[in-house]
């Protein structure tokens, strides 16, 4: 449909350039995902970018996921360099560089689900638990979407394409916020079933016997194995690996139970 509209309005070259850059961008993500043997479900092309849907990556190592995310924006740098050395005589060289730069700058905005938003999440996940990283990323993304809307409105004016893009981004943020608790449970389940190897020694977490299971689960970090040190006053009672806590939660389905109930089972 967009190709037809662009042809009728004399904008077919712009559409072709945009479409080609999006395909190359998404190929970067896909190639990196294939390299790390990710399970690819689908690849979708949108008017302003693409979407690579994969399974089982919630507890992958941070460095691995960062490589896959960054592989998309890197393609824009390669496109710009290749065009500079090979296509300067092309009639539409300036158009190509303009569209390529615009897509890159938009894509690296710290807004979910853009690559910049995903990189922001990985940075936060490095320094804070998974649950908190998801929450902070979405709050920053919603704020960033609002700021982007105001900047575009007062600087350039809202076009139909900008309205479509910002509505899509805002909808994605709201949808992710609504499903964030389910996403956290999927993260726990992946850690329990896949046992992704950690790149560092287990992190030690001190917890009391009276602490609820939910408190322990909320401290788990992406790509990081955890060992739970259960204490009664100053005395260490037990050492529990994180997957044992997760297994207990899925078996009983009640995160309000205390750690002491796990020790008694």
C-alpha positions as CSV (number, residue, x, y, z in Angstrom):
1,X,0.0,0.0,0.0
2,X,2.8,2.4,0.9
3,X,4.7,1.5,-2.2
4,X,1.6,2.3,-4.3
5,X,1.0,5.6,-2.6
6,X,4.6,6.6,-3.0
7,X,4.5,5.7,-6.7
8,X,1.4,7.8,-7.3
9,X,2.8,10.8,-5.4
10,X,6.1,10.7,-7.1
11,X,8.0,9.6,-3.9
12,X,8.9,6.1,-5.0
13,X,12.7,6.7,-4.8
14,X,12.3,7.9,-1.2
15,X,10.2,4.8,-0.4
16,X,12.7,2.5,-2.1
17,X,15.7,4.0,-0.2
18,X,13.8,3.9,3.1
19,X,12.7,0.3,2.5
20,X,16.2,-0.8,1.6
21,X,17.8,0.8,4.7
22,X,15.1,-0.9,6.9
23,X,15.8,-4.3,5.4
24,X,19.6,-3.9,5.9
25,X,19.0,-2.7,9.5
26,X,16.9,-5.7,10.3
27,X,19.4,-8.0,8.6
28,X,22.0,-6.8,11.1
29,X,19.8,-7.9,14.0
30,X,19.0,-11.2,12.3
31,X,22.6,-12.1,11.5
32,X,23.7,-11.5,15.1
33,X,20.7,-13.5,16.4
34,X,21.6,-16.4,14.1
35,X,25.2,-16.2,15.3
36,X,24.1,-16.6,18.9
37,X,21.7,-19.4,17.9
38,X,18.6,-17.5,19.0
39,X,15.2,-18.9,18.0
40,X,13.7,-16.4,15.5
41,X,9.9,-16.4,15.4
42,X,9.3,-13.7,12.8
43,X,10.7,-10.6,11.1
44,X,8.3,-7.7,10.6
45,X,9.0,-4.6,8.4
46,X,7.2,-1.4,9.5
47,X,7.1,2.0,7.7
48,X,9.8,3.4,10.0
49,X,11.7,0.3,11.0
50,X,11.6,-3.4,11.6
51,X,10.8,-5.8,14.4
52,X,12.7,-9.1,15.1
53,X,10.6,-11.4,17.3
54,X,12.6,-14.1,19.1
55,X,12.0,-16.6,21.9
56,X,13.9,-17.5,25.1
57,X,16.1,-14.4,25.4
58,X,14.9,-12.9,28.7
59,X,17.8,-14.4,30.7
60,X,20.5,-14.4,28.0
61,X,23.9,-12.8,28.9
62,X,23.7,-9.0,28.7
63,X,26.7,-8.8,26.4
64,X,25.1,-11.3,24.0
65,X,21.8,-9.4,23.8
66,X,23.6,-6.0,23.5
67,X,25.5,-7.4,20.5
68,X,22.2,-8.3,18.8
69,X,20.6,-5.0,19.6
70,X,23.6,-2.9,18.5
71,X,23.9,-4.9,15.2
72,X,21.0,-2.9,13.8
73,X,22.2,0.7,14.4
74,X,25.7,-0.4,13.2
75,X,24.3,-1.0,9.8
76,X,23.5,2.7,9.4
77,X,27.1,3.6,10.0
78,X,28.2,1.0,7.4
79,X,25.6,2.3,4.9
80,X,26.7,5.9,5.4
81,X,30.4,4.9,5.0
82,X,29.7,2.8,1.9
83,X,27.6,5.5,0.3
84,X,30.3,8.1,1.0
85,X,33.0,6.1,-0.8
86,X,30.9,4.5,-3.6
87,X,27.8,6.6,-4.3
88,X,28.7,10.2,-4.1
89,X,28.0,10.6,-7.8
90,X,24.5,9.1,-7.5
91,X,21.7,11.5,-8.0
92,X,20.0,10.5,-4.8
93,X,23.1,10.3,-2.7
94,X,22.0,13.3,-0.4
95,X,18.5,11.7,0.0
96,X,20.0,8.4,1.0
97,X,22.3,10.0,3.6
98,X,19.5,12.1,5.0
99,X,17.1,9.2,5.4
100,X,19.8,6.9,6.8
101,X,20.8,9.5,9.4
102,X,17.2,10.3,10.4
103,X,16.5,6.6,10.9
104,X,19.6,6.1,13.0
105,X,19.0,9.1,15.2
106,X,15.3,8.1,15.8
107,X,16.2,4.5,16.4
108,X,18.7,5.2,19.1
109,X,16.3,7.3,21.2
110,X,16.0,5.8,24.7
111,X,12.4,4.8,24.1
112,X,11.0,1.3,24.1
113,X,10.7,-0.6,21.7
114,X,13.4,1.2,19.7
115,X,16.9,-0.1,19.8
116,X,17.9,2.8,22.0
117,X,15.2,1.8,24.5
118,X,16.5,-1.8,24.5
119,X,20.1,-0.6,25.1
120,X,18.8,1.5,28.0
121,X,17.1,-1.5,29.5
122,X,20.3,-3.6,29.2
123,X,22.3,-0.8,30.9
124,X,19.8,-0.6,33.7
125,X,19.6,-4.5,34.0
126,X,23.4,-4.4,34.6
127,X,23.0,-2.3,37.7
128,X,19.6,-3.3,39.1
129,X,17.3,-6.3,39.4
130,X,15.2,-7.3,36.3
131,X,11.9,-6.2,37.7
132,X,13.2,-2.7,38.5
133,X,15.0,-2.4,35.2
134,X,11.8,-3.1,33.2
135,X,9.9,-0.6,35.3
136,X,12.5,2.2,35.0
137,X,12.9,1.6,31.2
138,X,9.2,1.9,30.6
139,X,8.9,5.1,32.7
140,X,11.8,6.7,30.9
141,X,10.3,5.6,27.6
142,X,6.9,7.1,28.3
143,X,8.5,10.3,29.3
144,X,10.7,10.2,26.3
145,X,7.8,9.7,24.0
146,X,6.0,12.7,25.4
147,X,9.2,14.9,25.0
148,X,9.6,13.7,21.4
149,X,6.0,14.5,20.7
150,X,6.4,18.1,22.0
151,X,9.8,18.6,20.2
152,X,8.3,17.4,16.9
153,X,5.1,19.4,17.3
154,X,6.8,22.7,18.1
155,X,9.8,22.3,15.8
156,X,8.5,20.5,12.7
157,X,4.8,20.2,13.0
158,X,3.0,16.8,13.2
159,X,2.7,14.9,9.9
160,X,0.6,11.8,9.4
161,X,3.8,9.7,9.5
162,X,5.0,11.2,12.8
163,X,1.6,10.7,14.4
164,X,1.6,7.1,13.3
165,X,5.1,6.5,14.6
166,X,4.5,8.2,18.0
167,X,1.2,6.5,18.5
168,X,2.8,3.1,17.8
169,X,5.7,3.8,20.2
170,X,3.3,5.0,22.9
171,X,1.0,2.0,22.4
172,X,4.0,-0.4,22.7
173,X,5.1,1.3,25.9
174,X,1.7,1.1,27.5
175,X,1.2,-2.5,26.4
176,X,4.6,-3.5,27.8
177,X,3.7,-1.7,31.1
178,X,0.5,-3.6,31.3
179,X,2.2,-6.9,30.8
180,X,5.3,-6.2,32.8
181,X,4.4,-8.7,35.6
182,X,3.8,-11.5,33.1
183,X,7.2,-10.6,31.5
184,X,8.8,-11.0,34.9
185,X,7.3,-14.4,35.4
186,X,8.5,-15.4,31.9
187,X,12.0,-14.3,33.0
188,X,11.8,-16.5,36.1
189,X,10.6,-19.5,34.0
190,X,13.5,-19.1,31.5
191,X,16.0,-19.1,34.4
192,X,14.4,-22.2,35.8
193,X,14.1,-24.2,32.6
194,X,17.1,-23.1,30.5
195,X,19.8,-22.6,33.1
196,X,21.7,-20.1,31.0
197,X,25.3,-20.2,32.0
198,X,26.5,-17.1,33.9
199,X,29.7,-15.3,33.1
200,X,30.4,-14.5,36.7
201,X,30.3,-16.2,40.1
202,X,26.9,-16.3,41.8
203,X,25.8,-13.1,43.5
204,X,25.2,-13.5,47.3
205,X,21.9,-12.1,48.6
206,X,21.2,-12.0,52.3
207,X,17.6,-12.6,53.3
208,X,15.8,-13.3,56.6
209,X,13.6,-16.4,57.2
210,X,10.6,-14.2,57.4
211,X,11.1,-12.5,54.1
212,X,8.4,-13.3,51.5
213,X,9.3,-15.3,48.4
214,X,8.2,-12.3,46.3
215,X,11.0,-10.2,47.9
216,X,13.6,-12.7,46.8
217,X,12.3,-13.0,43.3
218,X,12.2,-9.2,42.9
219,X,16.0,-9.0,43.5
220,X,17.0,-11.4,40.7
221,X,19.1,-9.9,37.9
222,X,19.3,-10.7,34.2
223,X,22.2,-12.9,33.2
224,X,23.4,-13.3,36.8
225,X,23.1,-16.4,38.9
226,X,22.2,-15.7,42.5
227,X,22.8,-17.6,45.8
228,X,20.3,-16.8,48.6
229,X,21.8,-16.7,52.1
230,X,19.0,-17.3,54.6
231,X,19.7,-15.8,58.0
232,X,18.1,-16.0,61.4
233,X,19.4,-12.9,63.2
234,X,23.1,-13.1,62.5
235,X,23.2,-16.9,62.0
236,X,23.3,-18.4,58.5
237,X,20.6,-21.1,58.3
238,X,20.8,-22.2,54.7
239,X,22.1,-21.5,51.2
240,X,19.5,-21.7,48.5
241,X,20.2,-21.3,44.7
242,X,17.9,-18.9,42.8
243,X,16.4,-21.7,40.7
244,X,15.2,-23.5,43.9
245,X,13.3,-20.3,44.9
246,X,11.7,-20.0,41.4
247,X,10.8,-23.7,41.4
248,X,9.1,-23.4,44.7
249,X,7.1,-20.4,43.5
250,X,5.8,-22.1,40.4
251,X,5.0,-25.3,42.4
252,X,2.9,-23.5,45.0
253,X,1.9,-20.4,43.0
254,X,2.0,-18.1,46.1
255,X,4.8,-15.5,46.3
256,X,3.6,-14.2,49.7
257,X,4.9,-17.4,51.5
258,X,8.0,-16.8,53.5
259,X,11.4,-18.3,52.9
260,X,11.0,-20.4,56.1
261,X,8.1,-22.3,54.4
262,X,10.5,-23.3,51.6
263,X,13.0,-24.6,54.1
264,X,10.3,-26.7,55.8
265,X,9.1,-28.3,52.5
